[in-house]
Structures are given as C-alpha cells and as structure tokens.
C-alpha cells in the first residue's frame, strides 16, 4: 500500500486527554470571567501576563513534557498540545512563558548539562523563568548561518559581543539562548557556531525597543557589549550550534499557534453569522475554512505525535508552519469578505470588529516568525528529495479486496487505487458495499460491486408479493456498472430506506463516461423483480453512512492521484533541463513544488483524520464532509501546479500526468462536489454556534 512521504502518524491522544481538556476549559472560563482572557488572535505573541503564567504553572500546565526530577509531570507532548491549543484558541495571555516552554526548555533538556537542567528547568515549569530567542540579526534573518555575533573564550569562561534583532521580550525576560560564532575561521559557515545562555540582566546587555506597527513594544534590538559568563554559559557542544538551532526551530515551527492563532476570529465570525440569516455562499465559504482547519490541525497533532516518540520533525514542522500561517491570512481575508464590518481597534472588546482589527494588524507576522515561508519551502523540497531517493512502489493488488477487514486498511487500498488509476469500483466496494452488506447481514459478493445511492428517490419500489419487490426507474451515472456482476442500490421502499442487491443482467445500461473516460452508466430498471434475500431494510443512519462512505471513497481516490501528481512532477523537474540545469534548481520551480507538496499533504491529512474518526467509532459524518470538501477544493491548485511545472508535455499523451489530473477533475465532482460538502460543513458549524464550535473541531480527533 502507498503512503505519501509527508503522511504524519496518527495522533492518538493518551488516556485522560479529554478530562484534561475539560479542566483547561473550566480554567479559561474562570479567567475570562475575571477579564484576563480577551479572546484576541495571536495572543501567544503579543499578550503577556506573568501572573497568568504562574497560575498555569500551579496547575502543572507549563513544562508538561519535563520529567518530574526537573519540575514537570512527564505528561508528554500530546497532552501538552491539548493545553496549548485550548489557550491559543481562547486568546489567552501566554506570551511571558511561551518561548521558554516551547523551545528554550526542550533545548536545555536535550543539550544542557545537569547543572543547567537543574538550574533552569524547574524555574521554567514554575512560571518563574522566562526566555527570549537570540537568533536573528540585521543581516541574518532566515539565513541564520550569516550570524556575526562572536563568542570568545576567556580565562573564566566566555565573552560575547554582537547585536540580535527582533528579540521578543528581551526587555522583560530573564535569559536568552544566543547563537554566536565561536570559530570565525571555519570553512563552512554552518560550522563554528555555538549556543549560549545569556543573562538578560548581566552587565553589557542593552535593549532598544523595536515597536510593532500597532505601537506595542514586544521586539528589541538586543546588544551584548562584551558580556561575560562562566563555562556553563555554553549550551551543548561547542561548534554544534547549527545542529542544535535547527532542532530548536522544529519546536518553534510546529506548535498549534502556527495553525490556530487566528481561530478566535473564526469563533467570532461563527458567532456573528449564527445570529442572522446566512446565504448559501456564506455557508460554503465558512465550510471551506473549517474543512481546511480540521486538516491542518490534524497535521499539527501529527507533529506532536512524532515529538512524543522522540523523532525528528524538521521537515514536517516546516511544512505545517508554511501551510498553517498561510491559512491564518486566508482566514482573516475571508472573514472580512463574509461580514462587511469595518475593523475597529476601539470597538467593544471581544466584538467582531475589535477581534478583526487585531487579526489584521498582526497578519504580517504570521508567515514571518520562525523563518519566512519561502525559506521553509526549501526545507520541504529537500525533505521530498531525500524521501524519493529511498522510495519504493508496490503494484496495485486487486486480490486484496476479499481479505480486507479494518477501515484503515481499506482506505489505504483505495488511495492505492487512486494512485495507480486502477480500473474498477474498488473504492465503492471497499468503503460502501462491503461495510453496509456486512452490517445488515447480507452475503458479500465476490469481486467488485457497483454502488448507486438514490438520494433523489428516482426509483419506484413496490411489493410484488410478500417475498419480492418490483423496481422501476433510472439511476444516472452509476460508476462501473458495465464492468461488474452486482450493483448495490440504496433507495426508498414502501416502508422506508432499503438496500437492493441487483444482478447487472437484470438492468438495461446506457453506457457513459466521466471526464477521465471511466464508465458512468445509466442503469434502467424495467419492473425488475428482486427476491427477499436480496432486499434488506435500512435505517436513516445507515443511508447517511453509505453516503458518507461514498464521499470518503472519492476523497481517498483523490489523495492517491494527487500523490501521483507530486511524484511525476518532482521526477520531471529533476530530469528536465533548461538553460543548462535541471528545472528543479530554479527557485521559482522549487517554490511551486513545495506548495504542490503542501496541498497534497493537506488532502492526505484531511482523509487520514476522517479515516481515524471512522475507525475509532466516532460520529464521522462531519469530518468526512470536511475531507471531501477539502480534497475536492484542493484539486484545482494541485492540477494547476503539476501542469505548470510539466509545461507543454504535461498536456499531451507523452506524459502520464493527464491520467491522474483527468481523474482528479472528474472525482472532485462525484459523490458531492466541494460546494455541496462545504455547505453541509458550514451549516453544521452554524448549528453549533460560537459556544460549541471548538468542541465540534476537537471531537474530530478524540471522544470529548
């Protein structure tokens, strides 16, 4: 079975996560009532309240990843994620401790000596020690290897000289972890770098405010004029600063704030829309936002799962940060367009106008912090190239169909079918026919089964006698009817929904095809008699599950074909030469490739989230709707980039690309196009309202 190289592990939240989330929400409600939580976007960056941080620490919610001997409770990264996302979505004032908890502490735990761990980590966990990041300089932003700050050995330890820029909280925090050059003669500029823990109150440290466009003082020029320190000033190994800072950046780029920082605006938007009449277009656009949010949150949780297992997340974190921060900007723009309310900083706190003004003013920061997105796409491409070097491919195996039991394996096989363009109704068989027939106790036929869900009640079903019914009518666009022996029909009988298992020979077929040339046949039933053993009553719930299963089947097919587009495109740009070098060496091409990889990763995550929900026995209809809405919506961008980078050859039969893109264009319309499913998602969100919206989202990955 085929998996996309950027697929993330399932983030199974540990026991007690739901109870932890409940307690965090109760705490936030209390703080909101006290006026400390104001529901502002990006509060993790710009809203500082040291006392609030200490109250979190008293509950054990700072340094949760730390072992008990260093002041933590060993809860790990996934439980920490639960706490963090609740705080981010609430717009809580967490800026004081955020950096220490997110990256400084983990760096000290991993690279620090025992004295450093015992000195700093318990204080971080207690909310008494706050850190800044000393990486960027005037001429070394995303290009950190260009740093000029110098660290020189002295008889007593180290002396550091240089200036850091954009140093958040340096004027109020306790320490900064500073990247400095310890070997100016190193041939490779990535070598000869080391990290140091600098006391921000030490002699020789000076800060100069760099104010935000809002007028707030958060960033600083941070000057070190011969700052002295002992040997324990060095963090980790001398000369290994580049490797250490790269690992630290993975923590910085992968947290829930990179996806959810503008969610307070989305909550405010839902609240406003749920109060009045809403147009179908508003429902659809809201649904598209929420569908993408669900997929991106699932990706971010997957990164936390890798951290939980001790794995490296450099590439995955870069991908999530790029996708998540671009989504935050998209959310701001869409919210403005959906509600014609002028943003006002002086509006009532918590009103849509006030929250919108806050989100707009901070929007330039979303794609810049933690490394500009354009730079991060280079990390993503390198990760793809490395993954391709060792990738193998198993052929499609249709013989697996009768042996598959669990939903995760069935979904993976459907993705494989989409990747290979396997001819036949394998998706419908695995995710609709087999599960439904097994549930109602009807015999599962050997071989593939075509499926028709008669949502428009086109068939007339009437009793012929007590042991049979007669069926008349026409079912349009039944996939692969011409290629199978059995057709499963879900329709309405005289007393409610029924399943009918028909022999193809009983039907008259009007053969047709979809955009990709796959059979989509008209099935005409002329007083067809169906015996009792091939009829079974259904509940309305079963009908909805069949419809959702069909949508999930198409989403899985789209995920597989989209992956094929990535692999064909990356292979083409690596081997196609122009101007004396491969296309993949041009920065413009690499940027587009990274965005293609990202869009396919979003589809893959949306599908995985839905499959996991179904496998866990949750109410999966909402998340399946999100998956189909997102998968169909992503087709336009995936096919655009793939064809653009292939050039003229991709538009011809000389390239296999068209075999995948034609299917993508066809499948996005089938079993509900994105506008239909996005509208359904939007209606579900509006029914939940602002109060229960976030509960609806978190329920996609856990049993709340």
C-alpha positions, -999 to +999 in steps of 0.1 A: +000+000+000+011+035-008+016+063+017+025+099+009+061+107+020+047+136+042+020+115+059+021+120+096+014+093+123-020+091+138-020+113+169-038+091+194-044+113+224-034+095+256-059+084+283-070+114+303-067+139+274-105+146+273-106+152+311-075+174+309-092+194+281-123+198+303-103+212+332-084+236+309-117+249+296-130+254+331-099+274+340-102+295+309-138+302+316-128+314+351-101+336+337-124+350+310-149+360+337-121+377+356-112+397+325-077+382+318-086+362+287-099+385+260-102+362+230-077+381+208-059+365+178-022+358+182-023+365+219+006+339+223+028+365+207+016+399+220-003+394+252+019+389+283+007+383+319+033+367+341+008+361+369-015+342+344+015+321+335+022+313+372-014+302+376-010+279+347+022+266+363+005+259+396-018+235+377+011+217+361+005+231+326+039+246+319+068+222+313+044+193+310+070+175+288+096+176+316+103+146+338+095+150+375+131+155+385+132+187+366+098+201+378+075+186+352+049+158+354+061+137+324+027+141+306+044+144+272+039+164+240+003+152+231-012+162+265+008+195+263-008+200+228-042+198+243-034+225+268-017+248+243-044+246+216-071+255+242-050+285+253-044+297+217-080+293+206-091+312+237-067+340+231-051+336+265-022+360+276+006+334+275+035+354+259+055+355+291+063+318+293+055+307+257+091+306+243+106+290+274+080+263+274+080+258+236+117+257+227+142+270+253+133+244+279+134+215+254+167+227+241+182+228+277+167+194+284+183+179+253+216+197+251+222+211+286+244+197+313+230+185+346+237+218+364+219+238+337+189+215+337+185+217+375+191+255+375+167+265+347+141+237+341+123+237+374+120+275+373+105+273+338+080+248+349+071+270+379+064+300+356+093+319+373+119+319+345+112+334+311+134+331+279+139+350+247+153+338+214+187+352+204+190+340+168+182+367+142+205+397+133+203+426+110+219+406+081+209+372+094+172+366+094+161+334+078+197+329+068+210+322+104+243+309+091+252+345+085+253+355+122+281+378+132+278+378+170+310+365+184+318+344+215+354+342+226+370+321+253+384+338+284+402+326+314+370+324+333+346+313+305+332+333+276+328+368+263+300+376+238+298+406+216+271+414+190+236+425+183+205+404+179+173+417+163+136+410+167+143+396+201+109+392+217+106+401+254+143+408+259+134+439+279+114+419+305+126+383+303+153+366+323+175+348+298+181+344+261+196+315+242+220+332+218+235+317+186+271+330+182+301+323+162+329+306+181+352+297+152+354+326+127+378+306+105+356+277+099+354+270+061+317+261+062+297+289+076+273+264+092+302+252+113+319+271+141+286+282+157+276+276+193+247+284+216+249+303+249+225+310+278+228+348+284+215+365+315+195+395+302+203+414+334+240+409+331+264+439+326+269+447+290+234+438+279+213+466+265+180+466+247+164+491+223+127+489+215+115+479+181+078+487+181+052+468+162+031+487+137+005+486+165+028+507+186+034+479+211+069+472+225+075+435+221+106+432+199+140+446+206+175+452+194+195+432+219+231+444+223+258+424+240+289+445+246+315+420+259+290+402+281+310+379+304+300+345+316+314+313+330+320+279+313+284+270+320+272+298+297+278+273+268+247+253+259+255+219+244+287+212+225+309+239+211+307+241+173+274+222+172+252+253+173+238+249+138+226+214+145+211+225+179+194+256+165+179+236+136+163+212+161+151+241+182+134+257+151+114+225+147+098+232+181+092+268+171+075+260+138+053+231+147+031+242+176-006+248+174-001+286+173+011+282+137-023+269+127-048+282+153-036+317+162-065+334+143-091+309+154-105+335+179-115+354+148-132+323+133-151+318+166-162+355+165-173+350+128-193+320+136-210+339+164-220+367+141-232+345+113-252+323+136-273+353+148-289+362+114-299+349+080-270+333+062-267+329+024-257+295+009-225+312-003-216+323+032-222+287+045-200+273+018-171+297+024-173+292+061-174+254+055-142+256+033-124+274+061-134+249+087-126+219+065-090+232+059-087+240+096-096+204+105-069+190+081-042+214+093-049+208+130-046+171+123-012+177+107+000+197+137-012+170+160+008+145+139+040+166+145+033+164+183+030+126+179+064+125+164+078+146+192+061+123+217+080+093+201+113+112+202+115+116+164+128+145+143+103+169+129+124+194+110+108+189+076+072+182+088+074+213+111+084+235+081+055+221+061+030+227+089+043+262+095+040+272+059+005+258+054-008+269+088+004+305+087-009+310+051-042+297+063-043+322+091-040+350+065-067+334+043-090+332+073-086+369+080-094+379+044-123+356+042-138+368+075-136+404+061-154+394+030-181+374+047-191+401+071-189+438+059-179+451+093-152+477+095-123+467+118-120+490+148-093+488+175-115+509+197-146+487+194-160+468+223-135+442+235-144+408+220-167+422+193-162+410+158-149+445+147-123+445+176-111+409+170-109+415+132-088+447+138-064+427+159-061+399+134-055+423+105-028+442+124-008+411+133-013+394+099+021+403+086+038+383+114+021+350+106+043+339+077+075+355+090+080+342+126+101+311+128+116+316+093+099+331+063+077+306+045+096+310+012+128+297+030+109+269+047+097+256+013+133+249+006+134+226+036+103+209+024+118+203-011+150+189+004+129+165+025+110+154-006+142+147-025+156+127+004+124+107+007+124+100-031+159+086-030+148+056-009+112+053-021+098+021-035+064+013-050+043-018-047+020-027-076-018-025-073-032-058-060-070-062-066-068-096-050-066-080-016-103-069-018-119-100-002-093-102+026-096-067+039-113-061+073-104-029+091-113+005+077-078+019+078-065-008+055-095-004+032-089+033+029-052+028+022-061+004-006-085+029-021-057+055-020-035+030-038-062+025-064-063+063-069-026+064-073-024+037-098-057+046-116-069+011-110-099+004-133-130-007-114-153+003-085-127-007-058-133+024-038-171+019-036-167-018-029-143-013+000-158+017+017-195+014+009-207-020-003-187-043+020-193-024+052-230-019+045-236-055+035-217-068+065-237-046+088-271-058+076-260-094+073-263-099+036-239-120+018-209-101+004-204-110-033-170-120-046-154-093-067-161-056-071-196-042-066-210-011-082-229+012-059-259+036-065-273+058-038-307+070-049-308+102-028-333+118-053-358+089-050-357+082-087-368+046-082-403+032-076-402+002-053-434-017-047-443-051-034-450-078-060-459-104-033-447-109+003-413-123-008-403-099-035-405-063-047-406-048-082-384-019-090-387+006-118-368+038-127-335+051-139-303+057-119-279+080-137-241+080-137-235+047-118-198+041-116-185+010-134-220-007-138-209-020-171-179-038-156-195-057-126-219-085-120-236-070-089-250-035-082-259-024-047-287+002-047-296+022-016-331+037-022-365+041-005-391+013-004-427+013+006-418+014+043-385+033+043-349+030+032-338-003+017-308-019+002-312-039-030-285-062-045-292-064-082-277-086-109-264-065-137-282-088-162-315-075-147-307-040-158-306-021-191-274+000-193-270+033-211-232+034-212-214+067-205-182+081-191-169+108-168-142+133-177-115+107-173-132+082-195-143+059-166-177+042-170-206+062-155-236+043-168-273+049-168-290+020-151-326+014-162-348-009-142-380-020-160-402-038-135-372-057-122-382-083-096-359-086-066-362-116-043-365-112-005-330-125+003-316-096-018-335-069+000-329-055+034-344-026+053-321+002+063-322+029+090-318+065+080-285+064+098-273+036+075-282+057+045-262+086+058-233+063+065-234+050+029-234+085+015-205+095+037-187+063+028-190+072-009-177+107-002-148+093+017-141+068-011-137+097-036-116+117-011-092+087-008-090+083-046-082+120-048-055+116-022-038+088-042-040+105-075-027+138-060+003+119-046+010+106-081+009+141-094+036+151-069+058+122-078+055+127-115+062+165-111+092+161-089+107+135-112+100+157-143+117+188-128+147+167-117+153+153-152+141+181-175+169+205-183+166+241-194+193+268-195+219+241-187+205+229-154+175+208-142+142+227-137+144+217-100+174+240-095+153+271-103+140+288-071+107+297-087+102+260-096+111+249-061+087+273-045+058+259-067+069+223-060+068+229-022+033+244-025+022+214-045+036+191-019+018+211+008-016+210-009-013+172-013-003+169+023-034+188+033-056+164+013-038+134+028-043+148+063-080+155+058-085+119+046-065+105+075-085+124+100-117+111+086-105+075+084-092+077+120-125+090+132-144+062+114-120+036+127-124+049+163-162+045+160-169+083+164-196+102+146-175+106+114-201+124+091-188+159+099-151+150+094-158+130+063-177+161+049-146+181+058-124+156+040-144+156+008-148+193+008-110+198+012-100+171-012-122+184-040-112+220-033-075+212-035-078+196-069-076+230-087-043+240-071-028+205-074-035+202-111-026+238-118+009+235-104+015+200-117+006+211-153+025+244-150+057+226-140+054+199-166+050+225-193+036+215-227+045+178-224+020+175-195-008+185-217-001+156-241-003+118-240+035+118-240+033+123-202+013+101-178+003+132-158-030+135-176-040+101-164-041+115-128-053+150-135-083+139-156-093+116-128-089+144-102-111+167-122-137+140-125-136+127-089-139+162-073-175+165-087-186+130-078-204+120-046-208+156-037-186+184-051-167+207-027-195+233-027-221+207-015-199+193+013-186+227+023-222+239+026-230+210+048-200+217+070-209+253+072-244+245+083-231+221+110-208+248+123-235+274+124-258+250+142-231+245+169-226+283+172-197+301+187-200+284+221-198+248+208-177+254+176-144+245+191-159+214+207-170+203+173-134+206+160-117+188+188-143+159+186-128+150+152-098+136+170-110+125+204-141+114+223-149+146+242 
